[in-house]
Amino acid sequence: MFGFKKCSECKEVPKTFDEYNLKLENERIKLHMRYISCIAIAIIVWMIATKTASHPKFPEWVSFAGTITSIILSVLAIILSITGEGKTEHIKEQIEMTAKELDKTVVSIAGINEGIESNINQLNASLSDLQSKIDDLPGKTAEETAKKMGTMTGKDAYTPHRTNMKNKITNKDWRVDTNGK
């Protein structure tokens, strides 16, 4: 009513610039409403006190004053709607700019996600390759040890026995050759 706007924290110190402006605007409107009310009351009291209310042209004066007030208020409303429209247009432009920036951000994040996905796939492939090398390491170590110790015979001779499904030599596959072979 009368242009008052709701301020979420009008009793407290404003925290943002917008809240400060809103509180300042509310205080200005309240101040102007007090001035207008006081002036109107003073004029009415003065008219009654000077007995102008009993004058035959008094209704014409009140009617004329009402017409002038109506014209002034309509001009004021037009001015406020024009300035409000400018603010609305500015807000609309800001929202459009923000939406465009969000579109750019979405495209950028999609590219980053694709890069991350490809890096994860490469990392998984590298981990699989590393795991297979780790699995092969005991068998290769055993083969190299067997080659180096090929001259040993009897109880000290070890020969690999492939018992796993992958046909790889592992530490568990080495058994003591009791026949001396």
ZIDA-V803358 format. One record per residue. N is the residue number from 1. RES is the residue in one letter. PHI is phi in radians with two decimals (* if undefined). PSI is psi in whole degrees, 0 to 359 (* if undefined). OMEGA is omega in degrees with one decimal (NA if undefined). Layout:
n: <N:N>
res: <RES:RES>
phi: <PHI:PHI>
psi: <PSI:PSI>
omega: <OMEGA:OMEGA>
This chain:
n: <1:2:3:4:5:6:7:8:9:10:11:12:13:14:15:16:17:18:19:20:21:22:23:24:25:26:27:28:29:30:31:32:33:34:35:36:37:38:39:40:41:42:43:44:45:46:47:48:49:50:51:52:53:54:55:56:57:58:59:60:61:62:63:64:65:66:67:68:69:70:71:72:73:74:75:76:77:78:79:80:81:82:83:84:85:86:87:88:89:90:91:92:93:94:95:96:97:98:99:100:101:102:103:104:105:106:107:108:109:110:111:112:113:114:115:116:117:118:119:120:121:122:123:124:125:126:127:128:129:130:131:132:133:134:135:136:137:138:139:140:141:142:143:144:145:146:147:148:149:150:151:152:153:154:155:156:157:158:159:160:161:162:163:164:165:166:167:168:169:170:171:172:173:174:175:176:177:178:179:180:181>
res: <M:F:G:F:K:K:C:S:E:C:K:E:V:P:K:T:F:D:E:Y:N:L:K:L:E:N:E:R:I:K:L:H:M:R:Y:I:S:C:I:A:I:A:I:I:V:W:M:I:A:T:K:T:A:S:H:P:K:F:P:E:W:V:S:F:A:G:T:I:T:S:I:I:L:S:V:L:A:I:I:L:S:I:T:G:E:G:K:T:E:H:I:K:E:Q:I:E:M:T:A:K:E:L:D:K:T:V:V:S:I:A:G:I:N:E:G:I:E:S:N:I:N:Q:L:N:A:S:L:S:D:L:Q:S:K:I:D:D:L:P:G:K:T:A:E:E:T:A:K:K:M:G:T:M:T:G:K:D:A:Y:T:P:H:R:T:N:M:K:N:K:I:T:N:K:D:W:R:V:D:T:N:G:K>
phi: <*:0.99:1.40:-1.22:-1.99:-1.41:-1.92:-1.13:-2.36:-1.19:-1.37:-1.76:-1.23:-1.08:-1.70:-2.13:-1.12:-1.12:-1.12:-1.09:-1.08:-1.11:-1.15:-1.09:-1.11:-1.07:-1.15:-1.12:-1.08:-1.07:-1.10:-1.13:-1.11:-1.15:-1.04:-1.09:-1.10:-1.13:-1.12:-1.09:-1.13:-1.11:-1.12:-1.09:-1.11:-1.10:-1.13:-1.20:-1.15:-1.58:1.09:-1.33:-1.17:-1.55:-1.19:-1.14:-1.65:-1.00:-1.06:-1.15:-1.13:-1.15:-1.12:-1.10:-1.10:-1.14:-1.12:-1.08:-1.08:-1.11:-1.10:-1.10:-1.16:-1.18:-1.11:-1.08:-1.13:-1.11:-1.10:-1.13:-1.19:-1.17:-1.19:-1.15:-1.15:-1.09:-1.14:-1.10:-1.11:-1.13:-1.11:-1.07:-1.10:-1.11:-1.14:-1.12:-1.10:-1.13:-1.12:-1.12:-1.11:-1.13:-1.06:-1.10:-1.14:-1.08:-1.10:-1.09:-1.17:-1.09:-1.11:-1.10:-1.09:-1.10:-1.10:-1.13:-1.09:-1.16:-1.11:-1.14:-1.10:-1.11:-1.12:-1.10:-1.12:-1.13:-1.14:-1.11:-1.10:-1.12:-1.10:-1.15:-1.16:-1.16:-1.12:-1.38:-1.03:-1.09:-1.15:-1.17:-1.11:-1.13:-1.12:-1.14:-1.13:-1.13:-1.14:-1.23:-1.80:-1.08:-1.47:-1.35:-2.35:1.35:-1.20:-1.44:-1.47:-2.04:-2.24:-1.36:-2.11:-1.46:-2.03:-1.53:-1.31:-1.48:1.08:-1.95:-1.57:-2.16:-1.07:-1.24:-1.44:-1.47:-2.31:-1.26:-1.51:-1.43:-1.54:1.47:-1.54>
psi: <136:30:9:137:148:130:127:328:53:338:335:172:130:142:334:166:322:318:322:313:319:317:318:317:318:318:321:315:317:317:314:321:323:315:311:316:316:317:316:317:319:318:316:316:317:317:319:318:326:5:30:344:337:358:142:336:4:316:326:320:317:319:316:317:320:320:314:317:319:316:315:317:323:321:317:319:320:316:316:322:324:314:324:325:321:318:319:319:320:318:319:317:319:320:319:318:319:320:319:318:322:321:316:320:320:315:317:316:324:318:318:318:319:318:318:318:317:322:320:319:317:319:318:319:318:320:320:317:317:319:318:323:322:320:324:341:313:320:317:322:318:319:316:321:319:322:318:328:24:340:350:143:172:217:337:351:131:137:142:142:119:109:351:167:336:358:37:149:127:175:327:341:350:128:152:129:105:350:353:13:*>
omega: <179.7:175.1:177.8:178.3:-178.0:175.9:-174.0:-176.9:-175.3:179.8:-176.9:176.5:-179.9:-177.1:179.8:179.7:179.2:178.0:178.3:178.8:179.6:179.5:179.0:178.8:177.8:-179.9:177.9:179.7:178.6:-179.6:179.6:178.2:177.7:178.3:-178.2:179.3:-179.2:179.8:179.7:178.9:179.5:179.4:179.8:179.3:-179.9:-179.4:-180.0:-177.7:-179.1:176.0:175.9:179.6:179.6:178.9:-176.9:-179.0:-178.6:177.9:177.1:-179.7:179.6:178.6:178.4:178.9:177.7:178.5:179.0:178.6:179.1:178.4:-179.8:179.8:178.5:176.0:178.1:178.6:177.9:179.7:179.9:179.1:177.9:179.6:177.1:178.1:176.7:177.9:179.0:178.4:178.6:178.1:178.4:178.2:178.4:179.1:178.4:177.9:179.2:178.5:177.8:177.3:177.6:176.6:178.6:180.0:179.3:179.1:179.6:-179.4:177.5:177.0:178.5:179.0:177.5:177.7:179.0:179.5:179.1:177.2:179.0:177.6:177.1:179.3:177.5:178.2:178.5:178.3:177.4:178.5:179.0:178.8:179.1:176.9:178.2:177.8:-179.0:-174.1:-179.8:-179.9:179.3:177.0:179.3:179.2:179.4:178.3:179.3:178.5:-178.6:-176.2:-178.2:-178.7:-179.0:178.3:176.1:-176.5:-178.7:-176.9:178.1:176.2:-179.4:174.1:-178.5:-179.3:-178.4:-174.0:-176.6:-179.5:177.3:178.2:177.9:179.9:-178.6:-176.3:-178.8:178.9:179.0:178.3:-177.6:-179.7:-179.9:-179.7:NA>
